[in-house]
Amino acid sequence: MDEEQNLNSMKLNQRILFMAVLSLLLVIQAGMAQSVKFTEHKLKNGLRVILSEDHSAPAYSISVVYNAGSRDERPGRTGFAHLFEHMMFQGSENVGKGEHFVLIENNGGGMNGSTNSDRTEYHETLPANQIDLGLFLESDRMRSLVINQANLDNQRETVKEERRQRYDNQPYGLTFDTLFETAYDSFGYKHSTIGSMEDLNAASVKDVADFFKTYYAPNNAVLTLVGDFKPSDALSKIEKYFGDIPSQAPPPAPDMTEPKQTAERRKTIEDPLAQIPRLDIGWKIPPGNTPDWYALYVLGEILSTGQSSRFYQNLVREKQVAVQEGAGPFERRGPSLFIVDLLLVPGKDPKEVERLVYEELERVKNQPVTDAELQKIRMEVKRGKVEQLEGTLFRAQALGENALFYNDPNVINTGNDKLMSVTKEQIQKVARTYLIDSNRTVLTTVPKPRVGGAQ
């Protein structure tokens, strides 16, 4: 009787598992069948507007992305793009210092901003009856940000403290910046987004005002609305709030050309806060939204995502030389990096672990990835799209960034299709083309010996 019960229990579990998988597949299929519908518009002052109507919930998200990232900075004035992310919350002509946060939170919303090398972005998610509030707040600071010595001093100290917390006083906090500084020759991607203490200290009110006038103009931005509204009504409100903000001369385009690397670059840094060694290897690759970039993305997933991935199985589980592994391409408007990063088991030789990484990459170059590996990644891509597109905020951000980066907001619909169509042959081709000795930069981060030699 016990055996019969066990058999019935196993059959029941199998049926449950089958139904769960079937349900997931149906959800994925439904999600993939739907595309994000949107319309594009442009105001007379050059502001690019993207509207995506969705009445599934009484809420909306607004995203304003500016063509102003750390790549637009110049030597001696780094960190300005990120400093401005903070300055933009310090008040404007009709909004008091700190009032932006209060108005959003008191009306049941959320908000934030972020800066990277390629752009600066601000967003709010609010109830559908507060579209005027979101548009008013974003337009008022685009038009009339308060720039004075007190606000600059306050936010300069905030950014410096953020640098201390996130970079200077974090284990491996300087690793990525050091990797980029070593790998890149072009200043735009070579320097840190958060900037140096010296450059932050040197910033003047005039420097900040000039940066604002140059980059925070309607013709240098994309505004996206996604959610519960009528597009005609939303467009008239956008015209009302943003239409009279004057455009500015287009900012100078940074030179993002990167000379071909002809020899391996290698560096070792000592980290007083690190407990175990870390290995980072970067190869220069093409920009995002290119066929080779998509193939490298799939390769990164095969190498490092999940316990069935090659690096996890080989380096973490079998050979036990790493406790954490990762691989994949950065998405950038200009030349990107494909990065392999590993936290090593204490006592393991970084050179030996590095050799094992290259052995795995040679396998990819010489033997096609398996059907099972490719299918796994395709399922992950399908599931990921369904999960990402649930919220209005992701859609608003993706539409705006794709418009700014690639002049094609529809990448939100086509990008995953491009990932799904990556073939074994493409993966081998990009591995052989880019993941080569002369194109790589190797950074080893080791714990700094303590006083007396104790570790």
Helices and strands as residue ranges (DSSP letters): H 2-33, E 39-42, E 48-53, E 59-66, G 70-72, H 80-87, H 99-106, E 110-115, E 120-127, G 128-130, H 131-144, H 149-163, I 164-168, H 175-183, H 187-190, H 197-202, H 205-215, G 218-220, E 221-227, H 231-242, E 265-271, E 278-285, H 291-304, H 310-311, I 312-318, E 322-329, E 336-344, H 350-366, H 371-388, H 392-406, H 411-420, H 424-434, G 437-439, E 440-447, G 451-453
